[in-house]
Amino acid sequence: MAKQTTRNPWAWIPTLYFAEGSPYVLVMTVSVIMYKRLEISNTDIALYTSWLYLPWVIKPLWSPIVDILKTKRYWIVAMQLIIGGALAGVAFTIPAGNFFQYTLAFFWLLAFSSATHDIAADGFYMLGLTKHDQAFFIGIRNTFYRIAMLAGQGLFVILAGQMEKITSDIQRAWSLTFFVIAALFMLFFVWHLFILPYPASDSKRQAKSLQQVFSGFGETFISFFKKEGIVLSIIFILIFRLGEAQLVKLASPFLLDNPDVGGLGLSTSNIGFIYGTAGMIALTLGGILGGIVVSRQGLKKWMLPMVFAMNLPNLVYVFLAFIQPQNLWIVTGSVVIEQFGYGFGFTAFMLYLIYISDGKHKTAHYALCTGFMALGMMLPGMISGWIEELIGYKYFFIWVIICTLPGFIIVNYLKYDPKFGMKEKDNR
């Protein structure tokens, strides 16, 4: 029986990008909440979880290997199996005496395998879809990626909170939670093993010598930096998320901290409920709407509005920090505004990365783009805790808004096809 070369994208894009987003949020966000609940100091949490960005920063160093050896499909299913094992490792070591060191080791394994999975999945997306379908599904894929992140911040955290109540043992509760997540990832592994299509362009590579592999490395990197306007594009990628990079590291501590130190005093379950329900719906609607409008009118028309949509909603954190509302619905409404804007606006940013990456080595070039994006998240995130302790939550969130201004300026100087992302006329 011949392998099916195509499948309905709805059968695999949602699950693939949920599987791509889940490890990232577990490493970057859920680990922060878990370590805070396990009474690790904020200094250690900020420092070590920021370092966990490193695999996403340096993944371009091994992205040509993914591009050259085997198939993208092979790398996807292999990494999902390893990710499931790393999650089980976290679950096993949480109850250990030196759990901080042991869990960090498995989080590092999780991060490296997840970064490799990102390379393969994003390349598979471009190989398995037409350019118009790429534009249409960009909103869908971003939505399910963010749904995975919200599931991590929402459903997974709610589960941990409920386990804490049932077991009255924080370590055991988080251990059981990670066992459940590991089992979920094994289901993803089995599903994608059978359901992913076999695009003709994702053909099996012939065995290559080390010299050929390193030659491929050189060609890939040199061709990327020869792209027209690439210096300005890299600067844009590095600074566009300057504000968000600092916001995401302090958002959970802000919501969890007591009001007397400037926080909102929410419980773990409260945070899970807010991000896992209303926030998820808002993000979904924003992402779908973003993909639809770009596919109809092109990236150029919607770039600046989407930049505003992605950054201005950060003002809700200024409001929350100054007012410190105790009403859960006010906090939820603020998160809804922020998540809708993020889902809508992030569409343009990711589509621009696809535009830059298009060409002979699109998979490796896209990995380079996301590597620069990760570096732009890692470095500001490492100092964000120090800045917040220096000036407090109120002025920290004002500082975040100020940090969005360079992105507003540089976006006006970017060069790209005004019609990129629009539905092409059928010339058949």
Secondary structure, DSSP 4 states (H G I P E B T S, - for coil): -PPP----GGGTHHHHHHHHHHHHHIIIIIHHHHHHHTT--HHHHHHHHHHTTHHHHHGGGTHHHHHHSS-HHHHHHHHHHHHHHHHHHHHHHTTSTTHHHHHHHHHHHHHHHHHHHHHHHHHHHHHHS-HHHHHHHHHHHHHHHHHHHHHIIIIIHHHHHHHHHHHS-HHHHHHHHHHHHHHHHHHHHHHHHHHS---TTSPPPPP--HHHHHHHHHHHHHHHHTSTTHHHHHHHHHHHTHHHHHHHHHHHHHHHS-GGGTS----HHHHHHHHHTHHHHHHHHHHHHHHHHHHHH-HHHHHHHHHHHHHGGGHHHHHHHHH----HHHHHHHHHHHHHHHHHHHHHHHHHHHHHH-STTHHHHHHHHHHHHHHHHHHHHHHHHHHHHHHHHHHHHHHHHHHTHHHHHHGGG----TTTTSPPP---
